[in-house]
Every structure is written in C-alpha cells, then in structure tokens.
C-alpha cells in the first residue's frame, strides 16, 4: 500500500510552531502581518518575503534582521519538538509493514524544505514531494493515479483530501485527522495513534512484528 502523509497540522503541530515563531518577532505584529500579507492575500508564507516587508517598512535594521534570522534558525533546528504525539510511531508502524510512505507538503518550497531538512522523521519516507500549488494539481499525484496499488491519504485538510481523491480515483481512501482545516466535515481520527491497531499500542512503543 502507498500511504501519502501531509506535514503541516497532520504530522507537525503548526499551532505551537507558529506561536513560537510569533514570539521571535513582535507577537501581535507577526499575527497581523501573517494575516494581511499571506493568509488574506492567498499567498504561501515566505520567510524571505516577510523580512523584505519588515525592511521596506523600516521595522528592522541589518543587526535586528541578523538576530531574528538566527533565532528562526534555532527554532527550526529544534523542529522535532513540534511533531505531533505518535507521529514517529505511526511512521515506524507502517514502515514495518512494508508500506511505501510518501510525504507531500504544500507551501513555499524554501520554507517547507527548511522544515523537512531538520526533521528526524524524514528518514521514514520513500519520497518527499514539495508542492507550491494545490496538491490536487501536482504532476506527481497524477503519476500515482495511473498505478495499481491501493492508496491511503492521511491529511487534516478536507479540501486537499477531496482534490487528491479526484486525481487518484476510487482506489484512494482517506483518513482525515481532526484539525482546523476539516471545513466542518467530521474527522475520521482524533489523533495519530488511532492509525495503529489498538493491540499494537503499548506505551507508545510499537511492536513492528
């Protein structure tokens, strides 16, 4: 079986990561800026672009920018601290079954690459795909649709799941993880450990055999 995992809000606790990122900058300003320049504009968050905005508006000088970038680097170097509970256990479990694991992550490619580069769980994935446009329009996903293997999508985003299933067809099943992007749809699982059969759970230690 092929299992396609999403990163943000599925394996990675982006609520906590964004909180820490906001703490590095002025918290209120960062949240307002994020909404104005990225979310409301329909633009993927881009750290380089954000620093450009801060420079253009005279809110940082060279020294301040250098120090902020160092703090962001420190945060991203500790990104494993923001993995969701049981994220690694779930990947270990499916890897032990011989399944092919694929990570498809959506967003600004450079920003996503920085996060993935520092994740210890990247070693479990057979392939890691970065999509800057909608996942459902990516060429890689279309290529998977032509194969004969069963596919499972694990994602928190209802819209993305629907788009991906349209491309992959009936052989693709989905398990939606509870989260802010469920769009009112009822999630299939509340947390990641529910992906593992109950008899295989024991104090978060997975019996791979």
NUVEXMAR-49337 format. One record per residue: residue in one letter; y negated, z, x of N, C-alpha, C, CB in turn. Coordinates in pm, whole numbers, plus 50000, padded with zeros to 5 digits. Atoms other than C-alpha are relative to their C-alpha. Glycine has a CB too. Example, Ala and Ser with C-alpha at 12.3 -4.5 7.8 and 13.67 -1.06 7.14 Angstrom:
NUVEXMAR-49337
['A',[50119,50000,50089],[50450,50780,51230],[49880,50000,50090],[49997,50125,49901]] ['S',[50119,49994,49918],[50106,50714,51367],[49891,50073,49923],[49954,49858,50041]] 
END
This chain:
NUVEXMAR-49337
['X',[50120,50000,50084],[50000,50000,50000],[49875,50000,50088],[50000,50123,49904]] ['X',[50131,49998,49935],[49641,49935,50106],[49912,50099,49925],[49935,49857,50004]] ['X',[50090,49904,50063],[49401,50221,50041],[49861,49981,50058],[50050,50147,50022]] ['X',[50139,50023,49960],[49028,50149,50051],[49918,50125,49968],[49940,49875,49927]] ['X',[50083,49881,50016],[48811,50454,50107],[49852,49965,50015],[50039,50108,50102]] ['X',[50144,50000,49984],[48438,50484,50058],[49964,50116,50094],[49925,50012,49861]] ['X',[50041,49892,49910],[48244,50703,50305],[49904,50097,49932],[49935,49943,50125]] ['X',[50104,49910,50051],[47922,50844,50158],[50034,50054,49862],[49866,49927,49996]] ['X',[49972,49927,50124],[47978,51102,49883],[50148,50002,49962],[49920,49941,49887]] ['X',[49855,49998,50026],[48354,51034,49892],[50070,50081,50107],[50057,49855,49995]] ['X',[49945,49924,49888],[48471,51147,50235],[49895,50088,50066],[50060,49906,50103]] ['X',[50109,49931,49933],[48132,51263,50357],[49907,50064,49898],[49920,49902,50090]] ['X',[50087,49926,50091],[47919,51529,50186],[49855,49964,50032],[50023,50154,50012]] ['X',[50135,50048,49971],[47591,51338,50185],[49891,50089,49944],[49984,49861,49946]] ['X',[50100,49906,50052],[47413,51602,49978],[49960,50097,50110],[50055,50077,49876]] ['X',[50030,49904,49892],[47442,51852,50263],[49939,49930,50120],[50128,50073,50042]] ['X',[50055,50072,49885],[47375,51590,50529],[49854,49963,49977],[50081,49873,50027]] ['X',[50139,50033,50031],[47056,51476,50355],[49912,50124,50005],[49990,49935,49862]] ['X',[50076,49875,49993],[46945,51839,50323],[49964,50032,50145],[50080,50116,49938]] ['X',[50024,49971,49859],[46981,51886,50699],[49905,49898,50062],[50131,50003,50077]] ['X',[50090,50104,49951],[46809,51555,50768],[49857,50029,49955],[50045,49861,49951]] ['X',[50132,49965,50052],[46519,51662,50547],[49940,50118,50074],[50008,50030,49850]] ['X',[50047,49882,49926],[46498,51992,50736],[49939,49960,50135],[50115,50098,50022]] ['X',[50051,50045,49870],[46437,51800,51060],[49857,49949,49986],[50091,49889,50059]] ['X',[50134,50047,50030],[46135,51627,50910],[49932,50106,49912],[50003,49859,49928]] ['X',[50058,49913,50103],[45895,51791,50666],[50081,49979,49873],[49846,49969,49976]] ['X',[49902,50015,50107],[46136,51861,50382],[49943,49931,49877],[50056,50136,49961]] ['X',[50059,50059,50121],[45904,51780,50091],[49957,49856,50024],[49880,50083,49953]] ['X',[50044,50136,49968],[45757,51475,50263],[50119,49905,50011],[49920,49999,50131]] ['X',[49884,50086,49982],[46100,51340,50355],[50058,49959,49866],[50106,50070,50085]] ['X',[49942,50031,50131],[46229,51363,50000],[49911,49902,49923],[50021,50129,49917]] ['X',[50093,50091,50068],[45917,51196,49862],[50004,49861,50063],[49856,50057,50005]] ['X',[49994,50128,49929],[45932,50925,50128],[50130,49926,49971],[49985,50022,50152]] ['X',[49869,50061,50027],[46302,50863,50072],[50000,49934,49863],[50113,50106,50009]] ['X',[50005,50053,50136],[46240,50813,49701],[49909,49876,49994],[49951,50108,49901]] ['X',[50100,50106,50009],[45931,50594,49746],[50040,49874,50077],[49867,50050,50051]] ['X',[49981,50116,49912],[46029,50370,50036],[50142,49943,49999],[49965,50039,50140]] ['X',[49861,50046,49995],[46404,50344,49990],[50065,49996,49861],[50081,50088,50092]] ['X',[49928,49996,50128],[46559,50459,49662],[49932,49918,49892],[50014,50144,49952]] ['X',[50072,50072,50106],[46290,50332,49423],[49981,49852,50033],[49865,50064,49975]] ['X',[50020,50139,49956],[46246,50014,49629],[50132,49924,50006],[49932,49997,50136]] ['X',[49869,50065,49994],[46620,49943,49618],[50037,49956,50141],[50002,49882,49909]] ['X',[49977,50033,49859],[46633,49943,49998],[50091,50105,50063],[49865,49991,50079]] ['X',[49913,49906,49930],[46909,50097,50210],[49920,50083,50099],[50114,49925,50072]] ['X',[50071,49914,49906],[46792,50394,50414],[50018,49949,50142],[50048,50146,49989]] ['X',[50002,50053,49864],[46696,50278,50763],[49915,50094,50084],[49944,49851,50005]] ['X',[50072,49900,49921],[46600,50543,51018],[49891,49937,50084],[50097,50076,50090]] ['X',[50102,50068,49920],[46415,50296,51242],[49880,49962,49913],[50058,49875,50068]] ['X',[50108,50036,50091],[46215,50173,50945],[49920,50123,49961],[50055,49931,49874]] ['X',[50070,49878,50039],[46134,50530,50847],[49907,50048,50112],[50100,50111,49965]] ['X',[50087,49962,49889],[46000,50610,51193],[49881,49905,50009],[50077,50001,50133]] ['X',[50110,50095,50002],[45793,50292,51170],[49895,50035,49895],[50053,49861,49974]] ['X',[50091,49957,50106],[45643,50415,50842],[49919,50120,50045],[50078,50034,49871]] ['X',[50069,49879,49953],[45561,50753,50996],[49896,49965,50106],[50100,50100,50057]] ['X',[50097,50042,49898],[45392,50581,51293],[49881,49928,49936],[50068,49907,50104]] ['X',[50107,50079,50064],[45196,50338,51075],[49905,50088,49922],[50060,49894,49908]] ['X',[50083,49910,50080],[45070,50624,50860],[49940,50112,50084],[50081,50059,49886]] ['X',[50060,49902,49910],[44972,50830,51165],[50057,50140,49987],[49856,50006,49977]] ['X',[49941,49868,50022],[45211,51112,51084],[50082,50049,50119],[50087,49998,49878]] ['X',[49932,49958,49877],[45386,51115,51422],[49934,49932,50120],[50152,49966,49995]] ['X',[50040,50063,49874],[45277,51057,51780],[50127,49978,50082],[49896,50088,50079]] ['X',[49882,50034,49919],[45508,50949,52063],[50088,50122,50028],[49956,49937,50131]] ['X',[49923,49879,49968],[45609,51304,52157],[50074,50052,49878],[49907,50108,50056]] ['X',[49938,49952,50124],[45676,51408,51798],[50117,49909,49961],[49896,50006,49886]] ['X',[49892,50094,50034],[45882,51094,51737],[50120,50021,50091],[49950,49855,50010]] ['X',[49890,49978,49905],[46087,51154,52052],[50079,50125,49965],[49945,50012,50143]] ['X',[49933,49874,50034],[46162,51513,51950],[50079,49989,49870],[49898,50113,49989]] ['X',[49930,50019,50127],[46255,51413,51596],[50128,49919,50019],[49908,49929,49898]] ['X',[49882,50083,49975],[46492,51145,51722],[50110,50079,50070],[49962,49877,50084]] ['X',[49901,49914,49933],[46662,51399,51949],[50069,50091,49900],[49933,50083,50110]] ['X',[49942,49913,50102],[46712,51631,51652],[50096,49924,49909],[49889,50066,49917]] ['X',[49911,50082,50083],[46859,51350,51444],[50129,49968,50076],[49928,49868,49958]] ['X',[49881,50027,49918],[47095,51259,51729],[50093,50121,50004],[49959,49962,50143]] ['X',[49919,49878,49999],[47212,51621,51747],[50073,50017,49867],[49912,50124,50028]] ['X',[49940,49988,50133],[47274,51623,51373],[50117,49903,49984],[49895,49974,49890]] ['X',[49895,50101,50017],[47474,51300,51376],[50118,50026,50094],[49943,49860,50024]] ['X',[49890,49968,49909],[47676,51418,51676],[50092,50107,49942],[49945,50047,50135]] ['X',[49921,49895,50065],[47796,51705,51453],[50040,49958,49858],[49921,50133,49995]] ['X',[49978,50048,50136],[47869,51486,51152],[50133,50045,49941],[49992,49850,49997]] ['X',[49872,49948,50051],[48226,51615,51128],[49981,50127,49916],[50094,50029,50116]] ['X',[50028,49878,50077],[48071,51937,50995],[49971,49969,49853],[49882,50075,50061]] ['X',[50038,50039,50136],[47976,51740,50683],[50108,49920,49928],[49872,49920,50005]] ['X',[49887,50059,50070],[48315,51596,50600],[50037,50087,49880],[50121,49983,50094]] ['X',[49955,49923,50116],[48439,51697,50258],[50131,50071,50032],[50016,49908,49877]] ['X',[49877,49923,49982],[48712,51957,50240],[50120,49909,49970],[50002,50125,49907]] ['X',[49875,50076,50012],[49055,51794,50284],[49987,49851,50030],[50054,50016,49861]] ['X',[50014,50142,49966],[48912,51457,50393],[50102,49958,50105],[49857,49970,50050]] ['X',[49906,50036,49894],[49117,51456,50712],[50144,50016,49953],[49976,50085,50124]] ['X',[49863,49979,50049],[49426,51598,50541],[50049,49884,49914],[50007,50129,49920]] ['X',[49965,50113,50086],[49422,51316,50286],[50033,49877,50084],[49885,49969,49901]] ['X',[49976,50116,49914],[49397,51050,50556],[50129,50017,50079],[49882,49980,50096]] ['X',[49874,49972,49928],[49677,51215,50756],[50120,49975,49909],[50002,50146,50053]] ['X',[49889,50013,50094],[49894,51222,50447],[50037,49854,49976],[49964,50067,49867]] ['X',[49973,50141,50028],[49859,50854,50360],[50043,49924,50126],[49877,49934,49939]] ['X',[49960,50064,49874],[49885,50752,50725],[50147,50031,50029],[49910,50047,50117]] ['X',[49861,49960,49980],[50211,50945,50745],[50096,49926,49910],[50014,50146,49978]] ['X',[49916,50079,50091],[50343,50743,50451],[50009,49853,50042],[49945,50008,49858]] ['X',[49998,50138,49952],[50274,50422,50640],[49904,49908,49929],[50137,49945,49988]] ['X',[50097,50083,50071],[49989,50303,50419],[49893,49947,50095],[49935,50080,49886]] ['X',[50110,50057,49924],[49714,50080,50555],[49870,50056,49946],[50001,49843,49994]] ['X',[50124,49937,50043],[49380,50262,50544],[49881,49918,50046],[49991,50144,50055]] ['X',[50119,50078,49972],[49053,50075,50523],[49877,50079,49954],[50006,49860,49929]] ['X',[50127,49939,50036],[48703,50221,50527],[49899,49889,49978],[49951,50100,50110]] ['X',[50108,50095,50029],[48439,50008,50356],[49878,50081,49961],[50040,49897,49886]] ['X',[50119,49918,50025],[48095,50162,50375],[49878,49911,49979],[49977,50097,50117]] ['X',[50115,50079,50041],[47777,50031,50215],[49871,50067,50047],[49999,49981,49847]] ['X',[50130,49947,49959],[47426,50073,50356],[49949,49927,50122],[50010,50150,50029]] ['X',[50056,50057,49878],[47206,49989,50652],[50104,50008,50111],[49869,50073,50040]] ['X',[49887,50006,49907],[47455,49876,50915],[49983,50093,50120],[50020,49857,50048]] ['X',[50021,49918,49881],[47300,50053,51214],[50016,50148,49967],[49861,49975,50059]] ['X',[49991,49860,50042],[47268,50383,51027],[50144,50038,49969],[49911,50025,49876]] ['X',[49860,49972,50031],[47625,50362,50897],[50086,50002,50126],[50054,49896,49901]] ['X',[49925,50003,49874],[47758,50269,51241],[49981,50127,50080],[49958,49879,50083]] ['X',[50026,49876,49928],[47591,50574,51393],[50082,50115,49942],[49851,50035,49997]] ['X',[49922,49893,50064],[47759,50800,51140],[50148,49985,50032],[49979,49998,49847]] ['X',[49856,50022,49978],[48103,50642,51177],[50038,50023,50146],[50038,49857,49958]] ['X',[49971,49985,49857],[48083,50639,51558],[50030,50145,50037],[49881,49949,50083]] ['X',[49985,49858,49968],[48064,51018,51560],[50103,50072,49914],[49868,50068,49986]] ['X',[49899,49940,50086],[48336,51078,51300],[50137,50001,50068],[50008,49926,49866]] ['X',[49866,49993,49942],[48671,51201,51429],[50103,49928,49913],[50042,50147,50020]] ['X',[49903,50059,50091],[48845,51060,51120],[50009,49848,50012],[49966,50036,49858]] ['X',[49995,50147,49987],[48771,50701,51222],[50133,49953,50058],[49885,49949,50088]] ['X',[49873,50037,49936],[49098,50706,51417],[50111,49971,49899],[50045,50110,50093]] ['X',[49895,50020,50101],[49298,50703,51091],[49993,49862,49934],[49991,50107,49895]] ['X',[50020,50125,50072],[49158,50371,50969],[50050,49880,50080],[49854,49982,49966]] ['X',[49956,50125,49939],[49323,50039,51042],[49884,49903,50015],[50112,49935,49917]] ['X',[50119,50086,49993],[48996,49862,50969],[49881,50077,49943],[50022,49867,49922]] ['X',[50125,49942,50048],[48635,49973,50924],[49902,49885,49977],[49941,50106,50101]] ['X',[50086,50111,50040],[48405,49735,50738],[49864,50054,49957],[50065,49917,49885]] ['X',[50136,49962,50037],[48026,49768,50713],[49942,49890,49911],[49911,50023,50127]] ['X',[50060,50096,50094],[47867,49600,50410],[49856,50040,49973],[50081,49995,49866]] ['X',[50140,49971,50028],[47490,49576,50377],[49960,49952,49860],[49910,49934,50104]] ['X',[50024,50039,50138],[47513,49409,50037],[50107,50066,49914],[50001,49845,49984]] ['X',[49904,49938,50090],[47718,49506,49732],[50142,49979,50049],[49984,49944,49858]] ['X',[49862,50010,49953],[48078,49581,49821],[50078,49892,49926],[50071,50135,49983]] ['X',[49928,50098,50080],[48195,49357,49541],[49971,49856,50038],[49968,50020,49857]] ['X',[50034,50136,49960],[48031,49056,49704],[50041,49968,50143],[49851,49978,49984]] ['X',[49965,50018,49861],[48161,49104,50055],[50117,49905,50019],[50032,50131,50062]] ['X',[49894,50098,49971],[48377,48831,50207],[50131,50070,50034],[49958,49909,50114]] ['X',[49877,49930,49962],[48622,49085,50345],[50080,50039,49877],[49968,50124,50085]] ['X',[49933,49957,50123],[48701,49219,50000],[50066,49881,49931],[49901,50069,49905]] ['X',[49943,50121,50061],[48756,48866,49872],[50128,49959,50072],[49898,49885,50004]] ['X',[49880,50036,49924],[49008,48809,50150],[50117,50090,49964],[49972,50008,50151]] ['X',[49892,49909,50041],[49206,49116,50041],[50057,49961,49865],[49948,50143,49995]] ['X',[49956,50035,50135],[49222,48985,49687],[50109,49895,49998],[49884,49951,49922]] ['X',[49899,50105,49996],[49447,48700,49796],[50136,50045,50047],[49954,49890,50086]] ['X',[49872,49949,49951],[49721,48920,49935],[50088,50051,49887],[49978,50111,50100]] ['X',[49905,49956,50103],[50025,49056,49755],[50019,50150,49992],[50130,49937,50024]] ['X',[49979,49855,49997],[50000,49426,49840],[49925,50073,49890],[49959,50055,50135]] ['X',[50067,49911,50094],[49915,49699,49594],[49880,50063,50070],[50097,50110,49945]] ['X',[50124,49946,49942],[49562,49830,49648],[49952,50119,49917],[49891,49890,50007]] ['X',[50059,49883,50064],[49415,50172,49572],[49859,50018,50054],[50086,50127,50024]] ['X',[50139,49976,49962],[49038,50229,49573],[49968,50147,49977],[49902,49908,49918]] ['X',[50044,49860,50013],[48909,50583,49639],[49850,50002,50025],[50077,50095,50100]] ['X',[50146,50015,49995],[48537,50599,49564],[49938,50092,49896],[49958,49851,49975]] ['X',[50070,49915,50098],[48280,50814,49384],[49908,49918,49910],[49919,50106,50073]] ['X',[50103,50081,50066],[48067,50524,49260],[50063,49908,49895],[49922,49918,50104]] ['X',[49939,50076,50110],[48163,50384,48919],[49965,49851,50008],[49953,50056,49865]] ['X',[50043,50139,49993],[47959,50065,48963],[50073,49925,50111],[49849,49992,50022]] ['X',[49930,50064,49888],[48113,49989,49302],[50147,49977,49968],[49987,50085,50126]] ['X',[49859,50014,50037],[48463,50051,49170],[50020,49880,49909],[50051,50128,49931]] ['X',[49987,50111,50094],[48412,49807,48883],[49981,49865,50068],[49900,50015,49886]] ['X',[50024,50126,49928],[48271,49539,49114],[50118,49964,50090],[49871,50010,50083]] ['X',[49887,50025,49910],[48557,49579,49359],[50125,49957,49924],[50030,50126,50083]] ['X',[49883,50035,50080],[48822,49563,49088],[49992,49857,49946],[50016,50098,49883]] ['X',[50017,50138,50046],[48676,49236,48959],[50045,49901,50108],[49854,49974,49961]] ['X',[49963,50088,49889],[48728,49081,49302],[50149,50009,50030],[49920,50036,50125]] ['X',[49862,49977,49956],[49068,49235,49374],[50104,49973,49892],[50016,50142,50046]] ['X',[49908,50032,50109],[49222,49180,49031],[50084,50118,49952],[50090,49891,50042]] ['X',[49921,49896,50067],[49485,49371,48835],[50081,50086,50095],[50091,49936,49902]] ['X',[49919,49922,49905],[49679,49483,49141],[49923,50118,50058],[50050,49910,50113]] ['X',[50083,49893,49946],[49388,49709,49236],[49985,50113,49899],[49862,49947,50041]] ['X',[50020,49880,50080],[49389,50061,49096],[49892,50085,50067],[50133,50081,49985]] ['X',[50108,49918,49945],[49112,50315,49141],[50014,50145,49960],[49864,49947,49955]] ['X',[50013,49858,50028],[49074,50689,49165],[49857,50038,50033],[50104,50087,50082]] ['X',[50140,49966,49980],[48715,50795,49114],[49985,50150,50025],[49915,49957,49880]] ['X',[50024,49861,49962],[48611,51117,49286],[49874,50049,49929],[49987,50015,50155]] ['X',[50115,49943,50071],[48373,51344,49095],[49877,49998,50090],[50031,50144,49953]] ['X',[50122,50006,49922],[48015,51290,49208],[49882,49949,49920],[50020,49913,50121]] ['X',[50126,50034,50068],[47657,51197,49125],[49994,49854,49956],[49884,50030,50091]] ['X',[50003,50142,50034],[47735,50824,49101],[50112,49958,49906],[50008,49917,50126]] ['X',[49896,50031,50098],[48005,50848,48833],[49945,49924,49880],[50067,50128,49953]] ['X',[50066,50074,50109],[47750,50698,48588],[50051,50041,49862],[50021,49850,50021]] ['X',[49955,49951,50130],[47875,50915,48303],[50147,49980,49973],[49923,49933,49894]] ['X',[49856,50020,50018],[48234,50800,48345],[50075,50124,50046],[50049,49875,50080]] ['X',[49921,49882,49964],[48500,51068,48364],[50075,49975,50130],[50098,50037,49887]] ['X',[49929,50020,49873],[48624,51107,48723],[50149,50027,49986],[49941,50090,50108]] ['X',[49855,49979,50001],[48996,51090,48791],[50038,50126,50075],[50071,49880,50061]] ['X',[49971,49880,49921],[48988,51367,49051],[49871,50074,50032],[50073,49962,50131]] ['X',[50117,49918,49971],[48752,51655,49116],[49976,50011,50149],[50017,50140,49940]] ['X',[50014,49993,49855],[48821,51685,49487],[50115,49925,50067],[49995,50146,50049]] ['X',[49908,50088,49927],[49015,51503,49756],[50144,50051,50005],[49951,49981,50139]] ['X',[49864,49949,49989],[49314,51736,49771],[50090,49955,49886],[49998,50151,50006]] ['X',[49921,50046,50114],[49422,51605,49432],[50069,49866,50027],[49911,49987,49877]] ['X',[49932,50123,49960],[49521,51281,49607],[50138,50028,50058],[49915,49923,50100]] ['X',[49873,49961,49937],[49807,51472,49768],[50087,50070,49897],[49975,50091,50123]] ['X',[49911,49930,50093],[50110,51574,49558],[49998,50151,50027],[50144,49946,50012]] ['X',[50016,49855,49987],[50093,51947,49490],[50103,50063,50093],[50009,50064,49864]] ['X',[49895,49941,49916],[50423,52017,49664],[49975,49975,50149],[50135,49944,49961]] ['X',[50032,50029,49860],[50273,51871,49984],[49880,50081,50050],[49972,49851,50018]] ['X',[50115,49920,49960],[49974,52104,49983],[50046,50141,50036],[49893,50004,49886]] ['X',[49969,49862,49961],[50013,52427,50173],[49896,50046,50099],[50143,50011,50060]] ['X',[50108,49947,49917],[49704,52599,50302],[49935,49889,50081],[50052,50110,50092]] ['X',[50065,50117,49939],[49557,52256,50378],[50075,49945,50120],[49860,50035,50041]] ['X',[49918,50056,49893],[49842,52179,50618],[50097,49903,49936],[50076,50112,50080]] ['X',[49921,50103,50063],[50017,51855,50537],[50133,49984,50071],[49924,49868,49998]] ['X',[49867,50031,49948],[50390,51814,50581],[50020,49850,49988],[50112,50079,49923]] ['X',[49996,50145,50004],[50397,51448,50675],[50139,49945,49975],[49946,49944,50129]] ['X',[49863,50046,50022],[50773,51427,50643],[50049,50040,49861],[50093,50056,50107]] 
END
